[in-house]
Structure formats: structure tokens, C-alpha cells
Amino acid sequence: MHLVDTSVWIDYINGKETEHVSFLDQRLSNPVAFGLNGLIYLEILQGANNQKAFEQFQRHFSGQQFYHFSLINLLDIQDSGFIGSVVRYS
């Protein structure tokens, strides 16, 4: 199982070519388990620069495997991500 950091997801989303993005890209094309945790999901959602991007991130990442390290509620994370992204693109 691979837990992918926010910085790698952001580079992947932005089409940046790095060693870590290449590693992720290879894992996404193979049946290797990967996932994220609530804090990484929150950071990704907060990185949305408009409503459309937020909704795209939410659709894609909410369906991924989550590895929770505490009792953080996924809906609370989505709400926090939305608030953070609205502040950025307002």
C-alpha cells in the first residue's frame, strides 16, 4: 500500500513531471493499492482555485481508499476543504 503525499498529488494534477509523479503514474496504471488520509484530502480540496476544480477533486478523490489515523469525519474534511478553497478563489 502506498500513501501518496499532497505535494505529489498536486504535481500530478498540474501535469508536472517529477520522479515522484512518475512513480505515482506507474502505480495508478497497475493494480497496486494506494490511498490517502483525511489530511491529504483536505489539503487537495483546499488547493482548488475555483468551484469547478473543487468539485472535480471531490469527485475523484472521495472515491479513493482512505486510511484514517484518527476519528476525523470525512464530511468534516470535505466541508473544511470547501471553506479553504472558497477563501483562496474568492
ABEGO torsion letter per residue (X at the ends): XBBBBAAAAAAAAAGBBBAAAAAAAAAAABBBBBBBBAAAAAAAAAABABAAAAAAAAAAAAABBBBBABABBAAAAAAAAAAAAAAAAX
